Amino acid sequence: MNALTTRLPPQSNGSALRIELAKMLGLVAPITMTADQCTIWLASAEDALADIRANEVAEISMEVRRTVTRPSQIVPEIAKLISERRKSKAQIRRLREEDEAARTLPPPRKHVSERDRSKFTAADWAELNEYLERMGSSVRYGSDGSPISPTGGR
């Protein structure tokens, strides 16, 4: 490198955020606003938006610039749009997680009275007998599916 070229330091969240805020302020700042007042406004806006990342502000920058008409509208508009965007992303993430969880779960097992009896195992017949007993029915089935008479014989 020579004396004419300089390497810019990597921008932190603060300076990137300040650049985005300065772009927005430049469009709506009144003519009477001095450079010192702009610096103070930028510092206070940066402080108010401390929990918001610069890349989030950059994503909504164009929308904010189109909607605000005064410096006092910039910070509330950014906060509102970021909040809406975060809420939307959280909802999408939650829906994706629920969808993924639903795909990994086995399908719910049907009630014993709704299952296909041609595929019953001995355990299924025992479960059906328990269900019939709870319902007060005297009908019972053997482990092979054959009906058992209420008196105990076949």
N, C-alpha and C positions, 0 to 999 in steps of 0.2 A: 504494500500500500504506500501511496505517496501522500504528500501533505494536502492534496486536493480531495482525496477520498477519505471518508470517515465511515466507520462502522457504527450503525445505530445500535444502541443497547436493546436487548430483547424487551418488548413492552410487557409490563405487568398488567394485571387486570385494571388497576387504577388509571394508568395512562391511556389504555385502550378505551376505557369507559369515558374518560375525560374527552378524548377525541370525538367519540360519538355524541356526547353532550354538547360539545362546542359546535359541531355541525348543525345540530338542532337549534341551538341558541342563535347561531349566525343568521338563521332564516327569520327569526321572530324578534330579535333584540331591537328595542327602540333606538332611534338615532341618538337620543340623549344618554344612552347607557355608555359609561366610560369603560376603558380597559380594566381599571381596578374593580369596577362593579361587576364586570364579566368574570373576572378571576374569582371574586368572592362568590358569585352565583354558582360558578362551576364547582368550587370547593364544597359549597353547601349541598348542591345537587348530588355530587359524588358521595358525600357523607350520607345523605338520605337514601341513596341506592346501594349502600355498602354490601348488602346481602344478595345483590343481583350481579350476575357475571356479565362481562363486557360482550361476550358472544351472544348472549340473550338479547341485549340491547341492540346489537348490530342486526339481529334477525328482524326486529320490529321497527328499526330506525325509519324506514321509508313510510311506514304507516303513521308513525308519530309525526313526522315532518308534514304529512298531508293534512293532519287533523288539528294541530295546535296553531293558535294565532298569537299567543302571548307566552313569555318565559314562565309565568306562573302555572301554565297548563302542562308543561313538559314532564316534570317529575310525577304528578298524579297519573298522567296518561301512560307513562312507561310502567308504573306500578300496576295499573289496571290491566294493561295488555299482557304483561309478564305473568300476572296472577291467572288470567284466563288461559294463557298458553300452558302454564304449568299444570293447571287443573285438567285441561284437555289431555295433556300427555300422560298424567297420572291415571286418568280414566281409561285411556287406550291401553296403558301398561297393565292395569288391573284386569281389563277384559281379555287381553292376551294371556295373562297368567291363568285366569279362570278357564279359558279355552284350552290351554295346554294341560291344566290339571284334569279337565274333563276328558281329554284324549288319553291320559295315562291311567285313569280309573277303569276298572272292569265295568261292563254294563251292569246296571242294577238287576238283581235276580228277581224274577217274577214271583208272585205269591204262589204257594203250592197248588191252590185251586185253579190257577191260570196256566200252569205249565203243561207241556205236551206229555201225556201219560205213557205214550209209546217209548219215551226215553227215560222213564223213571228207573231209579236204582232202589235198592232195599231201603236206603236212608230216606229217599223221597217218599216211599210208601209209609214209612214210620212217621214222617212229618205230616203226611196227609191224615193218618189215623189220629194223631194228636190234635190236629185242627178239627177233625170231625167230632172228636170227643169234647173239645171245648165248646163246639157249637151245639152239643146235645144230641147229636145223631147216633143212632145205634149201628150204623153201617161201618164195617171195618174191612181192611184189605190185608192180605198176606204179603210177605216180602217179595213174592213173585207177581203180585197184582191181582191174584184171584180173590174174589169176594169171600169173606168169612161170615157165616151166619151169626146173628146176634146171640145165639145160645152157645157159641163156642165151636161148633162143628162146621164142616165145609159143605 
